[in-house]
Amino acid sequence: MAMKIRLARGGSKKRPFYRIVAADSRMPRDGRYIEKLGTYNPLLPKDSEDRIQMDMERIQHWLDKGAQPTDRVSRFLEAAGVAEKKERANLKKAEPGKKAQERAAEKAEKEEAAKAAAAEAAAAPAVEEAPAEEPAAEEAPAAEAAAEEAPAEETPAEDAEEKTE
């Protein structure tokens, strides 16, 4: 007979309350149990003493008989200092979902293509670097001239607005 120390849910809908029980592992979660070992009320604040109450002598008795605590109960026992802390590996914790992985792969492909294009562009204009600077210098006066022309265009419009008023 495989024994478990586990939580049996009680309470009403949306108001959970758990009994910490020693039960046969083949029994339903809220079904028949052998002995009640404590209570857990998740609605109470975490620093409240009444949140988790355990009969440590009886829990130790069942552990000595070979009862296996569930993950949640073993965390309670670790917090109480009865059991040693286990290493838990949550392998899927940092793993993104399927669509996120697909998007990341597409983004990586685009970045590689952009780096390849940048590398080709950096290799080719190394020879034509000096002439590339000269047109930029020629464009600047053209931009200044365009800026000078823009206010000239606005003045007749302003005159027209004044005349209409």
Contact map, one row per residue, 1 for C-alpha under 8 A:
111000000000000000000001100000000000000000000000000000000000000000000000000000000000000000000000000000000000000000000000000000000000000000000000000000000000000000000
111100000000000000000001110000000000000000000000000000000000000000100000000000000000000000000000000000000000000000000000000000000000000000000000000000000000000000000
111110000000000000000111100000000000000000000000000000000000000001110000000000000000000000000000000000000000000000000000000000000000000000000000000000000000000000000
011111000000000000000111100000000000000000000000000000000000000000111100000000000000000000000000000000000000000000000000000000000000000000000000000000000000000000000
001111100000000000011110000000000000000000000000000000000010010000111100100000000000000000000000000000000000000000000000000000000000000000000000000000000000000000000
000111110000000000011110000000000000000000000000000000000000000000001101100000000000000000000000000000000000000000000000000000000000000000000000000000000000000000000
000011111000000001111000000010000000000000000000000000000000000000000000100000000000000000000000000000000000000000000000000000000000000000000000000000000000000000000
000001111100000001111000000011100000000000000000000000000000000000000000000000000000000000000000000000000000000000000000000000000000000000000000000000000000000000000
000000111110000111100000000011000000000000000000000000000000000000000000000000000000000000000000000000000000000000000000000000000000000000000000000000000000000000000
000000011111000111100000000001000000000000000000000000000000000000000000000000000000000000000000000000000000000000000000000000000000000000000000000000000000000000000
000000001111101111000000000000000000000000000000000000000000000000000000000000000000000000000000000000000000000000000000000000000000000000000000000000000000000000000
000000000111111100000000000000000000000000000000000000000000000000000000000000000000000000000000000000000000000000000000000000000000000000000000000000000000000000000
000000000011111100000000000000000000000000000000000000000000000000000000000000000000000000000000000000000000000000000000000000000000000000000000000000000000000000000
000000000001111100000000000000000000000000000000000000000000000000000000000000000000000000000000000000000000000000000000000000000000000000000000000000000000000000000
000000000011111110000000000000000000000000100000000000000000000000000000000000000000000000000000000000000000000000000000000000000000000000000000000000000000000000000
000000001111111111000000000000000000000011100000000000000000000000000000000000000000000000000000000000000000000000000000000000000000000000000000000000000000000000000
000000001110001111100000000000000000001111000000000000000000000000000000000000000000000000000000000000000000000000000000000000000000000000000000000000000000000000000
000000111110000111110000000000000000001110000000000000000000000000000000000000000000000000000000000000000000000000000000000000000000000000000000000000000000000000000
000000111100000011111000000000000001111100000000000000000000000000000000000000000000000000000000000000000000000000000000000000000000000000000000000000000000000000000
000011110000000001111100000000000001111100000000000001000000000000000000100000000000000000000000000000000000000000000000000000000000000000000000000000000000000000000
000011110000000000111110000000001111110000000000000000000000000000000000000000000000000000000000000000000000000000000000000000000000000000000000000000000000000000000
001111000000000000011111000000001111100000000000000000000000010000100000000000000000000000000000000000000000000000000000000000000000000000000000000000000000000000000
001111000000000000001111101000011110000000000000000000000000000000000000000000000000000000000000000000000000000000000000000000000000000000000000000000000000000000000
111100000000000000000111111000001100000000000000000000000000000000000000000000000000000000000000000000000000000000000000000000000000000000000000000000000000000000000
111100000000000000000011111100000000000000000000000000000000000000000000000000000000000000000000000000000000000000000000000000000000000000000000000000000000000000000
010000000000000000000001111100000000000000000000000000000000000000000000000000000000000000000000000000000000000000000000000000000000000000000000000000000000000000000
000000000000000000000011111110111000000000000000000000000000000000000000000000000000000000000000000000000000000000000000000000000000000000000000000000000000000000000
000000000000000000000000111111110000000000000000000000000000000000000000000000000000000000000000000000000000000000000000000000000000000000000000000000000000000000000
000000111000000000000000001111100000000000000000000000000000000000000000000000000000000000000000000000000000000000000000000000000000000000000000000000000000000000000
000000011100000000000000000111110000000000000000000000000000000000000000000000000000000000000000000000000000000000000000000000000000000000000000000000000000000000000
000000010000000000000000001111111000000000000000000000000000000000000000000000000000000000000000000000000000000000000000000000000000000000000000000000000000000000000
000000000000000000000010001101111100000000000000000000000000000000000000000000000000000000000000000000000000000000000000000000000000000000000000000000000000000000000
000000000000000000001111001000111111000000000000000000000000000000000000000000000000000000000000000000000000000000000000000000000000000000000000000000000000000000000
000000000000000000001111000000011111000000000000000000000000000000000000000000000000000000000000000000000000000000000000000000000000000000000000000000000000000000000
000000000000000000001110000000001111100000000000000000000000000000000000000000000000000000000000000000000000000000000000000000000000000000000000000000000000000000000
000000000000000000111100000000001111110000000000000000000000000000000000000000000000000000000000000000000000000000000000000000000000000000000000000000000000000000000
000000000000000000111100000000000011111000000000000001110110000000000000000000000000000000000000000000000000000000000000000000000000000000000000000000000000000000000
000000000000000000111000000000000001111100000000000111100000000000000000000000000000000000000000000000000000000000000000000000000000000000000000000000000000000000000
000000000000000011110000000000000000111110000000001111000000000000000000000000000000000000000000000000000000000000000000000000000000000000000000000000000000000000000
000000000000000011110000000000000000011111000000011110000000000000000000000000000000000000000000000000000000000000000000000000000000000000000000000000000000000000000
000000000000000111000000000000000000001111110000011100000000000000000000000000000000000000000000000000000000000000000000000000000000000000000000000000000000000000000
000000000000000110000000000000000000000111111000001000000000000000000000000000000000000000000000000000000000000000000000000000000000000000000000000000000000000000000
000000000000001100000000000000000000000011111000001000000000000000000000000000000000000000000000000000000000000000000000000000000000000000000000000000000000000000000
000000000000000000000000000000000000000011111101011000000000000000000000000000000000000000000000000000000000000000000000000000000000000000000000000000000000000000000
000000000000000000000000000000000000000001111111001000000000000000000000000000000000000000000000000000000000000000000000000000000000000000000000000000000000000000000
000000000000000000000000000000000000000000011111001000000000000000000000000000000000000000000000000000000000000000000000000000000000000000000000000000000000000000000
000000000000000000000000000000000000000000001111101000000000000000000000000000000000000000000000000000000000000000000000000000000000000000000000000000000000000000000
000000000000000000000000000000000000000000011111111000000000000000000000000000000000000000000000000000000000000000000000000000000000000000000000000000000000000000000
000000000000000000000000000000000000000000000011111110000000000000000000000000000000000000000000000000000000000000000000000000000000000000000000000000000000000000000
000000000000000000000000000000000000000110010001111110000000000000000000000000000000000000000000000000000000000000000000000000000000000000000000000000000000000000000
000000000000000000000000000000000000001111111111111110000000000000000000000000000000000000000000000000000000000000000000000000000000000000000000000000000000000000000
000000000000000000000000000000000000011110000000111111000000000000000000000100000000000000000000000000000000000000000000000000000000000000000000000000000000000000000
000000000000000000000000000000000000011100000000111111100000000000000000000000000000000000000000000000000000000000000000000000000000000000000000000000000000000000000
000000000000000000010000000000000000111000000000000111110010000000000000000000000000000000000000000000000000000000000000000000000000000000000000000000000000000000000
000000000000000000000000000000000000110000000000000011111110000000000000000000000000000000000000000000000000000000000000000000000000000000000000000000000000000000000
000000000000000000000000000000000000100000000000000001111111000000000000000000000000000000000000000000000000000000000000000000000000000000000000000000000000000000000
000000000000000000000000000000000000000000000000000000111111100000000000000000000000000000000000000000000000000000000000000000000000000000000000000000000000000000000
000000000000000000000000000000000000100000000000000000111111110000000000000000000000000000000000000000000000000000000000000000000000000000000000000000000000000000000
000010000000000000000000000000000000100000000000000001111111111000000000000000000000000000000000000000000000000000000000000000000000000000000000000000000000000000000
000000000000000000000000000000000000000000000000000000011111111100000000000000000000000000000000000000000000000000000000000000000000000000000000000000000000000000000
000000000000000000000000000000000000000000000000000000001111111110000000000000000000000000000000000000000000000000000000000000000000000000000000000000000000000000000
000010000000000000000100000000000000000000000000000000000111111111100000000000000000000000000000000000000000000000000000000000000000000000000000000000000000000000000
000000000000000000000000000000000000000000000000000000000011111111111000000000000000000000000000000000000000000000000000000000000000000000000000000000000000000000000
000000000000000000000000000000000000000000000000000000000001111111100000000000000000000000000000000000000000000000000000000000000000000000000000000000000000000000000
000000000000000000000000000000000000000000000000000000000000111111100000000000000000000000000000000000000000000000000000000000000000000000000000000000000000000000000
001000000000000000000000000000000000000000000000000000000000011111110000000000000000000000000000000000000000000000000000000000000000000000000000000000000000000000000
011110000000000000000100000000000000000000000000000000000000011111111000000000000000000000000000000000000000000000000000000000000000000000000000000000000000000000000
001110000000000000000000000000000000000000000000000000000000001001111100000000000000000000000000000000000000000000000000000000000000000000000000000000000000000000000
000111000000000000000000000000000000000000000000000000000000001000111111110000000000000000000000000000000000000000000000000000000000000000000000000000000000000000000
000111000000000000000000000000000000000000000000000000000000000000011111110000000000000000000000000000000000000000000000000000000000000000000000000000000000000000000
000000000000000000000000000000000000000000000000000000000000000000001111111000000000000000000000000000000000000000000000000000000000000000000000000000000000000000000
000001000000000000000000000000000000000000000000000000000000000000001111111100000000000000000000000000000000000000000000000000000000000000000000000000000000000000000
000011100000000000010000000000000000000000000000000000000000000000001111111110000000000000000000000000000000000000000000000000000000000000000000000000000000000000000
000000000000000000000000000000000000000000000000000000000000000000001111111111000010000000000000000000000000000000000000000000000000000000000000000000000000000000000
000000000000000000000000000000000000000000000000000000000000000000000011111111100000100000000000000000000000000000000000000000000000000000000000000000000000000000000
000000000000000000000000000000000000000000000000000100000000000000000001111111110000000000000000000000000000000000000000000000000000000000000000000000000000000000000
000000000000000000000000000000000000000000000000000000000000000000000000111111111110000000000000000000000000000000000000000000000000000000000000000000000000000000000
000000000000000000000000000000000000000000000000000000000000000000000000011111111111100000000000000000000000000000000000000000000000000000000000000000000000000000000
000000000000000000000000000000000000000000000000000000000000000000000000001111111100000000000000000000000000000000000000000000000000000000000000000000000000000000000
000000000000000000000000000000000000000000000000000000000000000000000000000111111110000000000000000000000000000000000000000000000000000000000000000000000000000000000
000000000000000000000000000000000000000000000000000000000000000000000000000011111111000000000000000000000000000000000000000000000000000000000000000000000000000000000
000000000000000000000000000000000000000000000000000000000000000000000000000011111111000000000000000000000000000000000000000000000000000000000000000000000000000000000
000000000000000000000000000000000000000000000000000000000000000000000000010011011111100000000000000000000000000000000000000000000000000000000000000000000000000000000
000000000000000000000000000000000000000000000000000000000000000000000000000001001111110000000000000000000000000000000000000000000000000000000000000000000000000000000
000000000000000000000000000000000000000000000000000000000000000000000000001001000011111000000000000000000000000000000000000000000000000000000000000000000000000000000
000000000000000000000000000000000000000000000000000000000000000000000000000000000001111100000000000000000000000000000000000000000000000000000000000000000000000000000
000000000000000000000000000000000000000000000000000000000000000000000000000000000000111110000000000000000000000000000000000000000000000000000000000000000000000000000
000000000000000000000000000000000000000000000000000000000000000000000000000000000000011111000000000000000000000000000000000000000000000000000000000000000000000000000
000000000000000000000000000000000000000000000000000000000000000000000000000000000000001111100000000000000000000000000000000000000000000000000000000000000000000000000
000000000000000000000000000000000000000000000000000000000000000000000000000000000000000111111000000000000000000000000000000000000000000000000000000000000000000000000
000000000000000000000000000000000000000000000000000000000000000000000000000000000000000011111110000000000000000000000000000000000000000000000000000000000000000000000
000000000000000000000000000000000000000000000000000000000000000000000000000000000000000001111110000000000000000000000000000000000000000000000000000000000000000000000
000000000000000000000000000000000000000000000000000000000000000000000000000000000000000001111110000000000000000000000000000000000000000000000000000000000000000000000
000000000000000000000000000000000000000000000000000000000000000000000000000000000000000000111111000000000000000000000000000000000000000000000000000000000000000000000
000000000000000000000000000000000000000000000000000000000000000000000000000000000000000000111111100000000000000000000000000000000000000000000000000000000000000000000
000000000000000000000000000000000000000000000000000000000000000000000000000000000000000000000111110110000000000000000000000000000000000000000000000000000000000000000
000000000000000000000000000000000000000000000000000000000000000000000000000000000000000000000011111110000000000000000000000000000000000000000000000000000000000000000
000000000000000000000000000000000000000000000000000000000000000000000000000000000000000000000001111111000000000000000000000000000000000000000000000000000000000000000
000000000000000000000000000000000000000000000000000000000000000000000000000000000000000000000000111111100000000000000000000000000000000000000000000000000000000000000
000000000000000000000000000000000000000000000000000000000000000000000000000000000000000000000001111111110000000000000000000000000000000000000000000000000000000000000
000000000000000000000000000000000000000000000000000000000000000000000000000000000000000000000001111111111000000000000000000000000000000000000000000000000000000000000
000000000000000000000000000000000000000000000000000000000000000000000000000000000000000000000000011111111100000000000000000000000000000000000000000000000000000000000
000000000000000000000000000000000000000000000000000000000000000000000000000000000000000000000000001111111110000000000000000000000000000000000000000000000000000000000
000000000000000000000000000000000000000000000000000000000000000000000000000000000000000000000000000111111111000000000000000000000000000000000000000000000000000000000
000000000000000000000000000000000000000000000000000000000000000000000000000000000000000000000000000011111111100000000000000000000000000000000000000000000000000000000
000000000000000000000000000000000000000000000000000000000000000000000000000000000000000000000000000001111111110000000000000000000000000000000000000000000000000000000
000000000000000000000000000000000000000000000000000000000000000000000000000000000000000000000000000000111111111000000000000000000000000000000000000000000000000000000
000000000000000000000000000000000000000000000000000000000000000000000000000000000000000000000000000000011111111100000000000000000000000000000000000000000000000000000
000000000000000000000000000000000000000000000000000000000000000000000000000000000000000000000000000000001111111110000000000000000000000000000000000000000000000000000
000000000000000000000000000000000000000000000000000000000000000000000000000000000000000000000000000000000111111111000000000000000000000000000000000000000000000000000
000000000000000000000000000000000000000000000000000000000000000000000000000000000000000000000000000000000011111111100000000000000000000000000000000000000000000000000
000000000000000000000000000000000000000000000000000000000000000000000000000000000000000000000000000000000001111111110000000000000000000000000000000000000000000000000
000000000000000000000000000000000000000000000000000000000000000000000000000000000000000000000000000000000000111111111000000000000000000000000000000000000000000000000
000000000000000000000000000000000000000000000000000000000000000000000000000000000000000000000000000000000000011111111100000000000000000000000000000000000000000000000
000000000000000000000000000000000000000000000000000000000000000000000000000000000000000000000000000000000000001111111110000000000000000000000000000000000000000000000
000000000000000000000000000000000000000000000000000000000000000000000000000000000000000000000000000000000000000111111111000000000000000000000000000000000000000000000
000000000000000000000000000000000000000000000000000000000000000000000000000000000000000000000000000000000000000011111111100000000000000000000000000000000000000000000
000000000000000000000000000000000000000000000000000000000000000000000000000000000000000000000000000000000000000001111111110000000000000000000000000000000000000000000
000000000000000000000000000000000000000000000000000000000000000000000000000000000000000000000000000000000000000000111111111000000000000000000000000000000000000000000
000000000000000000000000000000000000000000000000000000000000000000000000000000000000000000000000000000000000000000011111111100000000000000000000000000000000000000000
000000000000000000000000000000000000000000000000000000000000000000000000000000000000000000000000000000000000000000001111111110000000000000000000000000000000000000000
000000000000000000000000000000000000000000000000000000000000000000000000000000000000000000000000000000000000000000000111111111000000000000000000000000000000000000000
000000000000000000000000000000000000000000000000000000000000000000000000000000000000000000000000000000000000000000000011111111000000000000000000000000000000000000000
000000000000000000000000000000000000000000000000000000000000000000000000000000000000000000000000000000000000000000000001111111110000000000000000000000000000000000000
000000000000000000000000000000000000000000000000000000000000000000000000000000000000000000000000000000000000000000000000111111111000000000000000000000000000000000000
000000000000000000000000000000000000000000000000000000000000000000000000000000000000000000000000000000000000000000000000011111111000000000000000000000000000000000000
000000000000000000000000000000000000000000000000000000000000000000000000000000000000000000000000000000000000000000000000000111111100000000000000000000000000000000000
000000000000000000000000000000000000000000000000000000000000000000000000000000000000000000000000000000000000000000000000000111111111000000000000000000000000000000000
000000000000000000000000000000000000000000000000000000000000000000000000000000000000000000000000000000000000000000000000000011111111100000000000000000000000000000000
000000000000000000000000000000000000000000000000000000000000000000000000000000000000000000000000000000000000000000000000000000111111110000000000000000000000000000000
000000000000000000000000000000000000000000000000000000000000000000000000000000000000000000000000000000000000000000000000000000011111111000000000000000000000000000000
000000000000000000000000000000000000000000000000000000000000000000000000000000000000000000000000000000000000000000000000000000011111111100000000000000000000000000000
000000000000000000000000000000000000000000000000000000000000000000000000000000000000000000000000000000000000000000000000000000001111111110000000000000000000000000000
000000000000000000000000000000000000000000000000000000000000000000000000000000000000000000000000000000000000000000000000000000000111111111000000000000000000000000000
000000000000000000000000000000000000000000000000000000000000000000000000000000000000000000000000000000000000000000000000000000000011111111100000000000000000000000000
000000000000000000000000000000000000000000000000000000000000000000000000000000000000000000000000000000000000000000000000000000000001111111110000000000000000000000000
000000000000000000000000000000000000000000000000000000000000000000000000000000000000000000000000000000000000000000000000000000000000111111111000000000000000000000000
000000000000000000000000000000000000000000000000000000000000000000000000000000000000000000000000000000000000000000000000000000000000011111111100000000000000000000000
000000000000000000000000000000000000000000000000000000000000000000000000000000000000000000000000000000000000000000000000000000000000001111111110000000000000000000000
000000000000000000000000000000000000000000000000000000000000000000000000000000000000000000000000000000000000000000000000000000000000000111111111000000000000000000000
000000000000000000000000000000000000000000000000000000000000000000000000000000000000000000000000000000000000000000000000000000000000000011111111100000000000000000000
000000000000000000000000000000000000000000000000000000000000000000000000000000000000000000000000000000000000000000000000000000000000000001111111110000000000000000000
000000000000000000000000000000000000000000000000000000000000000000000000000000000000000000000000000000000000000000000000000000000000000000111111111000000000000000000
000000000000000000000000000000000000000000000000000000000000000000000000000000000000000000000000000000000000000000000000000000000000000000011111111100000000000000000
000000000000000000000000000000000000000000000000000000000000000000000000000000000000000000000000000000000000000000000000000000000000000000001111111110000000000000000
000000000000000000000000000000000000000000000000000000000000000000000000000000000000000000000000000000000000000000000000000000000000000000000111111111000000000000000
000000000000000000000000000000000000000000000000000000000000000000000000000000000000000000000000000000000000000000000000000000000000000000000011111111100000000000000
000000000000000000000000000000000000000000000000000000000000000000000000000000000000000000000000000000000000000000000000000000000000000000000001111111110000000000000
000000000000000000000000000000000000000000000000000000000000000000000000000000000000000000000000000000000000000000000000000000000000000000000000111111111000000000000
000000000000000000000000000000000000000000000000000000000000000000000000000000000000000000000000000000000000000000000000000000000000000000000000011111111100000000000
000000000000000000000000000000000000000000000000000000000000000000000000000000000000000000000000000000000000000000000000000000000000000000000000001111111110000000000
000000000000000000000000000000000000000000000000000000000000000000000000000000000000000000000000000000000000000000000000000000000000000000000000000111111111000000000
000000000000000000000000000000000000000000000000000000000000000000000000000000000000000000000000000000000000000000000000000000000000000000000000000011111111100000000
000000000000000000000000000000000000000000000000000000000000000000000000000000000000000000000000000000000000000000000000000000000000000000000000000001111111110000000
000000000000000000000000000000000000000000000000000000000000000000000000000000000000000000000000000000000000000000000000000000000000000000000000000000111111111000000
000000000000000000000000000000000000000000000000000000000000000000000000000000000000000000000000000000000000000000000000000000000000000000000000000000011111111100000
000000000000000000000000000000000000000000000000000000000000000000000000000000000000000000000000000000000000000000000000000000000000000000000000000000001111111110000
000000000000000000000000000000000000000000000000000000000000000000000000000000000000000000000000000000000000000000000000000000000000000000000000000000000111111111000
000000000000000000000000000000000000000000000000000000000000000000000000000000000000000000000000000000000000000000000000000000000000000000000000000000000011111111100
000000000000000000000000000000000000000000000000000000000000000000000000000000000000000000000000000000000000000000000000000000000000000000000000000000000001111111110
000000000000000000000000000000000000000000000000000000000000000000000000000000000000000000000000000000000000000000000000000000000000000000000000000000000000111111111
000000000000000000000000000000000000000000000000000000000000000000000000000000000000000000000000000000000000000000000000000000000000000000000000000000000000011111111
000000000000000000000000000000000000000000000000000000000000000000000000000000000000000000000000000000000000000000000000000000000000000000000000000000000000001111111
000000000000000000000000000000000000000000000000000000000000000000000000000000000000000000000000000000000000000000000000000000000000000000000000000000000000000111111
000000000000000000000000000000000000000000000000000000000000000000000000000000000000000000000000000000000000000000000000000000000000000000000000000000000000000011111
